């Protein structure tokens, strides 16, 4: 099954991040000049702030990876519950449409569309049951079956 691997990188403490923390703390002190000394005493050290951010970075990355893995497991479980023909059609559709991101949320969206009738199994793939030339702005009796016979779009459903 096609997927896009997540690229992760470590949190790096740079001079710009350090300057950003210092600027933020200075602005908080300057906002209330009469309490500046009290605020300075309550503010954590710049290194402590950056270390806390690095810990949060690691924690958030792991939570994101765990969530993504859970979504992949959910999608694979849904696919396994389909009959063999539907399973083959879903996998064929997913693996052969390279413009879809290899993301579990996109795959779950496709499975939801299949379950709600937005996609149907035809031959060995999924298709949209509504033809491309279906016009929602026209009443049903004015719908054209032939895409060559389409009326120009005016936005009001008129000819």
GUNUTI-75301 format. One record per atom (N, C-alpha, C, O, CB): residue in three letters; x, y, z. Coordinates in steps of 0.001 Angstrom, whole numbers, plus 500000, padded with zeros to 6 digits. Glycine has a CB too. Layout:
<sites>
alaXYZ;...
</sites>
This chain:
<sites>
unk500851498830500000;unk500000500000500000;unk500900501237500000;unk501866501314500758;unk499030499996501227;unk500576502179499160;unk501386503382498999;unk501236504299500212;unk500130504480500723;unk500989504128497713;unk502344504877500672;unk502309505844501763;unk503480506798501622;unk504474506493500964;unk502341505136503138;unk503349507948502244;unk504428508925502265;unk505059508900503649;unk504377509055504662;unk503913510356501903;unk506349508704503674;unk507065508637504944;unk507191510047505530;unk507464511011504815;unk508471507988504755;unk506987510142506836;unk507155511424507512;unk508633511729507675;unk509420510848508022;unk506449511421508883;unk509001512946507432;unk510378513369507640;unk510444514122508963;unk509738515112509151;unk510890514256506455;unk511264513669509855;unk511388514352511140;unk512809514870511287;unk513756514342510706;unk511020513406512319;unk512919515895512065;unk514230516456512348;unk514234516914513805;unk513186517266514347;unk514572517640511373;unk515380516913514429;unk515444517280515848;unk515245518782516038;unk515472519585515134;unk516790516848516451;unk514818519121517230;unk514682520538517587;unk516080521097517831;unk516853520557518623;unk513763520729518857;unk516379522167517150;unk517700522778517304;unk517554524132517978;unk516737524960517576;unk518411522926515932;unk518343524335518988;unk518341525621519675;unk519304526532518919;unk520508526280518860;unk518749525474521196;unk518751527587518349;unk519551528504517539;unk519604529876518209;unk518881530146519169;unk518972528620516106;unk520457530715517692;unk520565532070518238;unk519279532858517991;unk518917533720518792;unk521768532807517616;unk518601532572516904;unk517342533271516622;unk516253532875517613;unk515473533722518049;unk516877532976515192;unk516197531608517967;unk515203531163518954;unk515523531764520323;unk514631532196521053;unk515166529610519039;unk516809531779520649;unk517218532374521932;unk516858533867521949;unk516343534362522952;unk518755532179522171;unk517121534582520859;unk516790536006520781;unk515272536212520853;unk514805537198521423;unk517353536621519478;unk514507535284520278;unk513047535389520336;unk512516535272521754;unk511604536001522143;unk512414534322519471;unk513084534361522522;unk512667534206523921;unk513038535457524709;unk512239535966525495;unk513321532949524560;unk514251535945524492;unk514684537155525201;unk513807538347524853;unk513457539137525731;unk516142537471524873;unk513447538486523580;unk512583539586523147;unk511195539459523780;unk510624540446524244;unk512469539611521604;unk510666538252523794;unk509347538027524390;unk509350538394525871;unk508431539053526357;unk508918536562524209;unk510380537964526575;unk510452538278528003;unk510618539781528236;unk510023540338529159;unk511611537516528655;unk511423540432527402;unk511618541875527542;unk510316542623527294;unk509994543566528018;unk512702542368526576;unk509559542208526270;unk508290542880525971;unk507287542705527108;unk506523543623527409;unk507697542341524665;unk507285541551527729;unk506384541344528869;unk506747542276530018;unk505864542796530700;unk506433539878529341;unk508047542487530237;unk508471543411531295;unk508146544854530941;unk507730545629531802;unk509969543268531555;unk508334545221529665;unk508086546602529247;unk506601546935529198;unk506222548106529234;unk508708546851527889;unk505774545925529116;unk504324546147529066;unk503830546736530392;unk502924547569530411;unk503579544820528753;unk504427546299531485;unk504071546797532817;unk505344547285533514;unk505927546561534322;unk503358545684533667;unk505770548500533205;unk507067548963533714;unk507143549039535244;unk508221548857535811;unk507374550318533140;unk506036549300535908;unk506090549388537360;unk506309548017538009;unk506803547926539133;unk504809550014537888;unk505939546963537295;unk506085545610537820;unk507226544850537141;unk507328543631537276;unk504782544845537649;unk508072545558536424;unk509099544920535615;unk510016544024536443;unk510378542932536006;unk509917545969534904;unk510397544489537650;unk511313543701538464;unk510655542423538973;unk511289541369539023;unk511816544529539636;unk509396542520539346;unk508660541337539809;unk508502540338538658;unk508670539132538843;unk507262541741540375;unk508180540854537475;unk508018539993536295;unk509339539319535955;unk509362538141535599;unk507504540810535082;unk510443540060536060;unk511778539509535758;unk512094538340536697;unk512659537333536271;unk512873540614535887;unk511728538477537968;unk512002537416538939;unk511179536159538660;unk511620535046538949;unk511720537914540350;unk509976536342538095;unk509093535205537835;unk509379534528536495;unk508962533393536269;unk507651535659537873;unk510085535219535616;unk510363534643534302;unk511427533556534407;unk512424533720535110;unk510814535736533318;unk511211532438533700;unk512223531379533729;unk513448531782532912;unk513397532700532094;unk511637530057533193;unk514518531092533148;unk515751531305532410;unk515526530961530931;unk514715530089530619;unk516906530453533010;unk516226531629530031;unk516076531398528594;unk516389529943528250;unk515689529330527444;unk516993532345527795;unk517433529394528855;unk517781527992528596;unk516675527049529053;unk516416526036528403;unk519092527632529297;unk516022527373530165;unk514921526537530655;unk513757526559529674;unk513137525528529413;unk514454527010532045;unk513459527745529127;unk512374527860528151;unk512693527039526902;unk511836526316526393;unk512135529339527774;unk513918527153526415;unk514302526426525209;unk514354524918525454;unk513997524139524569;unk515655526920524706;unk514790524500526627;unk514787523074526959;unk513361522535527027;unk513088521424526572;unk515508522832528295;unk512459523323527595;unk511046522915527660;unk510461522792526253;unk509702521864525975;unk510221523930528495;unk510809523714525379;unk510338523643523993;unk510873522393523290;unk510152521746522531;unk510762524904523221;unk512129522062523545;unk512714520869522936;unk511990519611523413;unk511737518703522621;unk514215520777523266;unk511657519554524699;unk510907518410525229;unk509517518333524600;unk509050517251524243;unk510789518508526764;unk508862519482524466;unk507526519504523842;unk507613519078522380;unk506716518405521870;unk506893520917523948;unk508679519464521715;unk508882519096520311;unk508925517575520159;unk508267516998519294;unk510186519727519766;unk509709516953521015;unk509828515490520974;unk508483514844521277;unk508064513916520586;unk510896514997521977;unk507809515335522309;unk506509514778522709;unk505475514957521596;unk504752514015521269;unk506010515450524008;unk505397516150521012;unk504424516417519951;unk504708515585518705;unk503779515095518064;unk504426517900519594;unk505983515421518357;unk506330514581517205;unk505890513144517435;unk505354512505516530;unk507842514632516933;unk506116512632518644;unk505718511257518930;unk504202511103518906;unk503688510107518398;unk506267510817520283;unk503480512085519455;unk502017512034519424;unk501500512074517986;unk500547511375517641;unk501421513202520234;unk502134512891517158;unk501736512978515753;unk501984511650515039;unk501140511193514269;unk502500514114515045;unk503127511037515291;unk503446509748514678;unk502484508663515170;unk502038507823514389;unk504903509350514988;unk502169508685516455;unk501229507701517011;unk499843507855516395;unk499185506870516060;unk501141507844518539;unk499413509099516253;unk498099509361515654;unk498062508901514202;unk497087508297513755;unk497755510858515742;unk499121509189513480;unk499193508769512079;unk499202507244511959;unk498544506686511081;unk500446509357511410;unk499939506578512832;unk499975505120512817;unk498599504543513145;unk498180503557512539;unk501023504599513812;unk497897505149514097;unk496550504682514438;unk495604504858513249;unk494745504010513008;unk496008505443515670;unk495759505949512514;unk494922506165511322;unk495223505123510257;unk494306504628509600;unk495142507580510750;unk496500504780510077;unk496847503735509112;unk496235502397509529;unk495695501667508698;unk498383503604508981;unk496325502080510828;unk495740500821511296;unk494235500800511080;unk493679499778510679;unk496057500601512776;unk493571501926511344;unk492123502016511147;unk491775501821509674;unk490841501089509348;unk491588503377511650;unk492516502468508791;unk492256502347507354;unk492489500920506883;unk491678500384506127;unk493145503316506561;unk493572500298507311;unk493849498926506894;unk492801497959507423;unk492443496997506744;unk495231498501507365;unk492306498212508642;unk491253497363509201;unk489971497499508383;unk489296496506508110;unk490987497727510678;unk489639498730507994;unk488445498935507161;unk488580498211505828;unk487633497583505356;unk488205500435506922;unk489757498303505228;unk489980497643503935;unk489872496128504087;unk489312495456503220;unk491366498027503357;unk490401495591505173;unk490339494142505399;unk488908493649505580;unk488619492485505305;unk491166493767506621;unk488011494516506038;unk486621494115506261;unk485794494077504975;unk484682493551504980;unk485973495057507245;unk486313494623503880;unk485583494590502610;unk485694493211501973;unk486580492422502304;unk486116495669501646;unk484777492942501054;unk484867491699500294;unk486082491788499354;unk486577492885499097;unk483541491433499487;unk486563490653498842;unk487807490665498046;unk487755491578496818;unk488752492220496488;unk488127489264497596;unk486611491644496142;unk486520492495494951;unk486635493974495337;unk487361494728494690;unk485189492237494202;unk485928494384496375;unk485988495777496824;unk487382496108497345;unk487913497184497070;unk484932496044497918;unk487975495180498097;unk489322495389498626;unk490314495607497488;unk491140496518497543;unk489758494191499491;unk490230494771496459;unk491141494904495318;unk490911496225494591;unk491865496866494151;unk490962493725494344;unk489647496637494461;unk489331497899493780;unk489871499090494562;unk490421500022493976;unk487813498042493587;unk489716499062495881;unk490208500167496709;unk491731500263496609;unk492279501348496415;unk489774499979498188;unk492407499125496743;unk493869499143496674;unk494371499557495298;unk495371500267495188;unk494426497776497031;unk493684499119494250;unk494053499527492895;unk493879501038492728;unk494754501713492186;unk493203498768491849;unk492762501555493191;unk492488502996493097;unk493535503783493877;unk494081504764493373;unk491070503322493626;unk493813503354495105;unk494761504071495966;unk496178504025495407;unk496861505048495361;unk494743503484497375;unk496616502864494989;unk497999502718494536;unk498263503331493171;unk499411503647492858;unk498364501274494500;unk497231503508492346;unk497430504018490995;unk497097505490490829;unk497188506005489715;unk496613503230490047;unk496722506176491872;unk496425507604491791;unk497499508357492567;unk497357508631493759;unk494993507924492349;unk498547508674491877;unk499723509276492500;unk499500510706492966;unk500300511218493750;unk500867509244491545;unk498447511364492516;unk498247512739492949;unk497635512783494346;unk497610513848494963;unk497355513488491954;unk497142511659494863;unk496695511625496247;unk497933511610497135;unk498893510895496847;unk495778510385496526;unk497919512387498206;unk499052512269499123;unk499001510901499792;unk497915510376500038;unk499038513411500189;unk500122510338500078;unk500157509025500712;unk499884509155502195;unk500709508771503024;unk501506508340500477;unk498728509695502526;unk498396510052503890;unk497210509226504356;unk496282509014503575;unk498095511554504007;unk497202508749505601;unk496086507920506052;unk494757508670506100;unk493698508064505935;unk496391507363507411;unk494805509969506323;unk493566510741506355;unk492918510751504977;unk491697510644504867;unk493832512181506835;unk493716510877503934;unk493186510841502574;unk492591509471502271;unk491522509382501666;unk494285511183501555;unk493267508409502681;unk492747507061502463;unk491446506852503225;unk490506506265502690;unk493780506011502885;unk491380507321504456;unk490134507209505223;unk489013508011504567;unk487854507597504605;unk490348507690506667;unk489344509142503973;unk488346509941503248;unk487809509163502056;unk486602509163501810;unk488954511281502779;unk488680508509501324;unk488249507710500173;unk487359506565500639;unk486344506276500006;unk489471507160499395;unk487727505912501737;unk486907504821502261;unk485541505328502718;unk484528504658502521;unk487625504126503422;unk485516506508503327;unk484237507106503731;unk483378507412502498;unk482168507181502504;unk484475508402504555;unk484006507925501457;unk483262508218500225;unk482704506935499614;unk481610506946499050;unk484166508942499205;unk483437505838499719;unk482951504552499231;unk481756504095500070;unk480763503612499526;unk484080503490499265;unk481850504246501381;unk480777503813502274;unk479512504650502127;unk478410504149502349;unk481250503864503703;unk479657505916501757;unk478495506794501633;unk477975506903500202;unk477035507656499947;unk478839508164502144;unk478567506169499271;unk478067506160497907;unk478667507194496979;unk478248507292495825;unk476631506343497932;unk479626507963497439;unk480281508934496557;unk481217508245495578;unk481516508794494518;unk481056509966497378;unk481684507046495922;unk482442506186495025;unk481722504852494951;unk481118504406495926;unk483922506009495506;unk481790504220493787;unk481249502871493612;unk482326502012492956;unk483220502518492278;unk479931502887492750;unk482218500700493175;unk483173499765492581;unk482713499463491166;unk481599498984490955;unk483298498451493428;unk483582499747490191;unk483330499402488791;unk484570498743488256;unk485669499293488334;unk482946500653487939;unk484387497558487711;unk485504496740487209;unk486476496510488358;unk486121495867489346;unk486227497433485989;unk487674497016488246;unk488660496777489305;unk489134498076489950;unk490253498144490459;unk489856496017488744;unk488287499106489932;unk488657500381490537;unk487414501053491104;unk486316500500491034;unk489355501303489506;unk487586502236491659;unk486483503024492182;unk486182504142491202;unk487085504698490577;unk486808503589493590;unk484902504464491077;unk484496505560490199;unk483446506399490896;unk482733505925491781;unk483959505027488853;unk483363507640490486;unk482329508539490967;unk481046508207490211;unk481051508233488980;unk482739510044490776;unk479936507893490907;unk478717507524490196;unk478082508692489438;unk477302508479488509;unk477722506957491167;unk478413509920489833;unk477883511071489114;unk478810511377487948;unk480019511507488136;unk477735512307490052;unk478252511494486737;unk479120511829485610;unk479732513214485788;unk479199514066486498;unk478339511763484293;unk480847513409485135;unk481556514681485245;unk480685515838484778;unk480821516961485263;unk482852514642484437;unk479798515565483844;unk478998516646483276;unk477676516835484012;unk476791517526483508;unk478733516377481812;unk477524516245485176;unk476325516464485976;unk476349517880486514;unk477348518327487077;unk476222515435487133;unk475230518589486334;unk475164519989486751;unk474185520130487906;unk472986519912487732;unk474748520901485571;unk474673520486489055;unk473804520637490220;unk472961521900490149;unk471966522019490865;unk474629520647491485;unk473341522834489305;unk472602524089489233;unk471379523982488332;unk470598524931488265;unk473508525197488739;unk471180522858487633;unk470031522686486746;unk469013521742487366;unk469383520818488090;unk470480522158485377;unk467729521967487088;unk466726520997487535;unk466967519649486863;unk467601519576485810;unk465294521506487227;unk466458518584487478;unk466709517231487001;unk466275517038485553;unk466964516364484788;unk465998516233487885;unk465149517617485169;unk464657517406483802;unk465534518086482748;unk465444517742481569;unk463233517919483681;unk466368519032483140;unk467240519700482181;unk468646519093482128;unk469496519566481373;unk467335521167482520;unk468889518062482913;unk470205517449482915;unk470492516830481553;unk469624516212480936;unk470311516390484025;unk471722517011481102;unk472135516483479809;unk472882515172480012;unk473705515060480922;unk473015517504479050;unk472602514180479172;unk473312512913479239;unk474607512957478431;unk475546512216478720;unk472420511784478740;unk474657513812477435;unk475814513887476560;unk476645515108476935;unk476121516222476910;unk475383513946475074;unk477917514945477281;unk478714516104477675;unk478897517105476544;unk479207518267476805;unk480062515654478169;unk478713516682475276;unk478832517607474153;unk477641518562474095;unk477720519618473467;unk478950516832472839;unk476552518195474742;unk475321518981474692;unk475142519882475915;unk474043520388476142;unk474132518057474566;unk476181520091476697;unk476049520877477916;unk475674522325477606;unk476113522914476619;unk477347520830478716;unk474858522859478477;unk474498524268478369;unk475626525100478983;unk476328524616479870;unk473127524561479078;unk475811526328478533;unk476850527158479148;unk476484527457480597;unk475312527652480919;unk477045528475478356;unk477470527493481452;unk477235527742482875;unk477026529229483106;unk477877530046482755;unk478415527220483731;unk475892529578483697;unk475603530966484027;unk475538531171485530;unk475546532307486004;unk474298531403483383;unk475473530079486282;unk475380530191487712;unk473954530294488195;unk473714530271489403;unk476152531361488176;unk472983530410487277;unk471588530569487674;unk470717529419487172;unk469510529417487410;unk471046531892487154;unk471298528453486490;unk470516527322485990;unk469727527649484746;unk468806526912484392;unk469583526840487049;unk470059528729484075;unk469330529118482861;unk470126528723481642;unk471313528409481729;unk469040530632482842;unk469444528744480474;unk470130528476479222;unk470808529709478702;unk471440529667477647;unk469173527944478193;
</sites>
